[in-house]
Amino acid sequence: MDIEGRRFLLSTAQSVVITSAEPSDGDTVVIRDAFVPIADDSTVTVEPVSLLYITQGLHGAFDNIKIALSAPIQAGQGYEFTGSAVVDASTRLPGYISVYYDAPSNADMAVTVGLATKARDAFTPQPVNHYVLQRFETRAIPIPGPCVLVLIAGGVRSGETLPISLLRPSKAGQAVSGEAPAVAQSPGVPMLSRYLRVDLTASEQAVIHFDPRLNAFQYGPQPH
C-alpha cells in the first residue's frame, strides 16, 4: 500500500484486515489481524493453526473472542476439555480436531471452542474460528484451508467476528465512480470494503496491492 493508500486509511480510521475464509458458527468469520501499514511494502505471515482454545460464553456477530485457555494440538488428534484443562484423547479424525466436553457437574452448559494461531505477540493466541460445544458432546472442528480474506475496514479489531453476509468479493476492473472521499469513520459503526480472497496454496507468498479505484486489494505488485 503506497503513501496515498496509507493516508486514506488514517483519514478514515480504517485498517487492513485479514479474516478467516471459512465461516464459523452463526455464519461469521474471525478477524485474524488488523493493522495500518507503515511502509509501501508489508510482509504478513499467516501462521497455520497450532492451538485449541476454550472460552466461556457464546459469540455472535461483532463479538470479541477473548481466549481463556489454550493448548497445543496436532492435526487429526482428539482432545477432551475437563472444565479446567485440555487433555489428549484416543480418537483420531484426519482433517479435523475433535474435542469432547467431559464437564464436571458444576460446569457451564456450553462453552466456545476453536482453533488459534500464535499472534505477533507470542503471549497472545489469535482465534481463527469458533464453535459452540455442549456438555458431554464431541465437536469435530475442521482444520482451516490455506486461504484468507483481505480487505480494509473501520470500527473492527483482531479477534472480532464479522457476519459473512456483510462481506462482498472484489471484482477486478469494476472501479468505483470518482475518487473515494476521505470521510472519518463513526465510532462503533463497522465499515467494510470488498474483500480479495488470497489462496496461499499456489505459492508460499502472495503479492497483493491496494487499488484506490476499486477501494479493494488486487493481486500483483503496486503499480508505479
Salt bridges, closest charged atoms under 4 A:
GLU4 OE2 - ARG7 NH1 3.13
ASP25 OD1 - ARG139 NH2 3.23
ASP33 OD2 - ARG120 NH2 2.95
ASP40 OD1 - ARG6 NH1 2.73
ASP211 OD2 - ARG213 NH2 2.87
